[in-house]
Amino acid sequence: MRYYLAGPMRGIPLYNFPAFIDHTWQLRDRGHEVISPAEHDLEMGFDPALSLEENNFDVKRALAWDIAQIIDPNTEALFMMAGWEASTGASIEHAVAHGI
C-alpha cells in the first residue's frame, strides 16, 4: 500500500522530522511505500535546525506538492500522525483526502 504521511510540523522542535522518519521506517518495514513530506523537504535542502525564513521555505509551494501527492492515483491512504488535528497543514491534507 502507498501511504502519504501527514502530521504536525510547524511549532514542533526540528519540525517533527524525527517522528516523521520513525513512522516512515515503521511503515516501510511492514512493506508499504511511504510518501513523506519531511523526506521531500530534506531532499530539497531543508535544514530542520533552521527557521522557515532561514531555509527560504515557501509554505504554499510545499503544500501544493503535498496535495499533489495526496491526489496522485497511486496514493492509496493517508497515515495521520498523532497531533494532526492541531496542525493547519495536516488538517488541509486530511480534508483534501476526504474530498477525493
KEROZA-928644 format. One record per residue (C-alpha): residue number from 1; x, y, z; residue in three letters; chain. Coordinates in steps of 0.5 Angstrom, whole numbers, plus 500, padded with zeros to 3 digits. Layout:
N
ATOM    i    x    y    z   aa  ch
ATOM  NUM    X    Y    Z  ALA   A
...
//
This chain:
100
ATOM    i    x    y    z   aa  ch
ATOM    1  500  500  500  MET   A
ATOM    2  502  507  498  ARG   A
ATOM    3  501  512  504  TYR   A
ATOM    4  502  519  505  TYR   A
ATOM    5  505  521  512  LEU   A
ATOM    6  501  527  515  ALA   A
ATOM    7  503  530  521  GLY   A
ATOM    8  504  537  525  PRO   A
ATOM    9  511  540  523  MET   A
ATOM   10  511  548  525  ARG   A
ATOM   11  512  550  532  GLY   A
ATOM   12  515  543  534  ILE   A
ATOM   13  522  542  535  PRO   A
ATOM   14  526  540  529  LEU   A
ATOM   15  519  541  525  TYR   A
ATOM   16  518  534  528  ASN   A
ATOM   17  522  531  523  PHE   A
ATOM   18  525  525  528  PRO   A
ATOM   19  518  523  529  ALA   A
ATOM   20  516  523  521  PHE   A
ATOM   21  523  519  520  ILE   A
ATOM   22  521  514  525  ASP   A
ATOM   23  514  513  522  HIS   A
ATOM   24  516  513  515  THR   A
ATOM   25  521  507  517  TRP   A
ATOM   26  516  503  521  GLN   A
ATOM   27  511  503  515  LEU   A
ATOM   28  517  501  510  ARG   A
ATOM   29  519  496  515  ASP   A
ATOM   30  512  493  514  ARG   A
ATOM   31  513  493  506  GLY   A
ATOM   32  509  500  505  HIS   A
ATOM   33  511  505  500  GLU   A
ATOM   34  511  512  504  VAL   A
ATOM   35  511  519  501  ILE   A
ATOM   36  514  523  507  SER   A
ATOM   37  514  531  507  PRO   A
ATOM   38  520  531  511  ALA   A
ATOM   39  524  527  507  GLU   A
ATOM   40  522  531  501  HIS   A
ATOM   41  524  537  505  ASP   A
ATOM   42  531  534  507  LEU   A
ATOM   43  532  532  499  GLU   A
ATOM   44  530  540  497  MET   A
ATOM   45  536  542  502  GLY   A
ATOM   46  531  544  508  PHE   A
ATOM   47  535  544  515  ASP   A
ATOM   48  530  543  521  PRO   A
ATOM   49  535  546  525  ALA   A
ATOM   50  534  553  522  LEU   A
ATOM   51  528  557  522  SER   A
ATOM   52  523  557  516  LEU   A
ATOM   53  526  564  514  GLU   A
ATOM   54  533  562  514  GLU   A
ATOM   55  531  556  510  ASN   A
ATOM   56  528  561  505  ASN   A
ATOM   57  522  556  505  PHE   A
ATOM   58  515  557  501  ASP   A
ATOM   59  510  554  505  VAL   A
ATOM   60  505  555  500  LYS   A
ATOM   61  509  551  495  ARG   A
ATOM   62  511  546  500  ALA   A
ATOM   63  503  545  501  LEU   A
ATOM   64  502  545  493  ALA   A
ATOM   65  507  539  493  TRP   A
ATOM   66  504  535  499  ASP   A
ATOM   67  497  536  496  ILE   A
ATOM   68  499  533  489  ALA   A
ATOM   69  502  527  493  GLN   A
ATOM   70  495  526  496  ILE   A
ATOM   71  491  526  490  ILE   A
ATOM   72  496  522  486  ASP   A
ATOM   73  492  516  484  PRO   A
ATOM   74  498  511  486  ASN   A
ATOM   75  497  514  494  THR   A
ATOM   76  492  509  497  GLU   A
ATOM   77  491  512  504  ALA   A
ATOM   78  494  518  509  LEU   A
ATOM   79  497  516  515  PHE   A
ATOM   80  495  521  520  MET   A
ATOM   81  501  522  526  MET   A
ATOM   82  499  524  533  ALA   A
ATOM   83  497  531  534  GLY   A
ATOM   84  495  532  527  TRP   A
ATOM   85  488  535  529  GLU   A
ATOM   86  492  542  531  ALA   A
ATOM   87  496  542  525  SER   A
ATOM   88  493  547  520  THR   A
ATOM   89  497  544  514  GLY   A
ATOM   90  495  536  516  ALA   A
ATOM   91  488  539  517  SER   A
ATOM   92  488  541  510  ILE   A
ATOM   93  491  535  508  GLU   A
ATOM   94  486  531  511  HIS   A
ATOM   95  481  535  508  ALA   A
ATOM   96  483  534  501  VAL   A
ATOM   97  484  526  502  ALA   A
ATOM   98  477  526  504  HIS   A
ATOM   99  474  531  499  GLY   A
ATOM  100  477  526  493  ILE   A
//
